[in-house]
Amino acid sequence: QVQLVESGGGLVQAGGSLRLSCAASGRTFNSFEMGWFRQAPGKEREFVAALGSGWWDVNTYYEDSVKGRFTISRDNAKNTVYLQMNSLKLEDTAVYYCAARDPSSPPRHQAGYTTWGQGTQVIVSS
């Protein structure tokens, strides 16, 4: 089993940048694929970004509103996945969660993610 801890959230002005980190514990980190989700106040949790599954899918996946602004990456040596967020907008304000899924699960579907972090708050101000 893997445990996930997010960090890097905070208050930032619109147009600014933040990098979220998700540190994973456990020796099985390499067997999971990772994604980021977010939940804005009063809204349901939604998909943000994910890494593809295994050696057969080297793609990255993004929700349309963050394409070109957010980048997901992974450092297996550090057991960490990142979400670089640039050109932040007011509507990016949310609690951001990283999550782990089995590689056989599709990257965009929450139901396939079996392990979740506690979340990190991102607030974008005008």
Protein Blocks (a to p, Z undefined) as FASTA:
>chain_A
ZZdddehiacddehiacddddddedjklmmpccddddddehiacddfbdcdehjklmcdc
ddfklgokaccdddfklopacdddehiafklgccdddddddfkbcfklmklpmbdcebja
ddddZZ
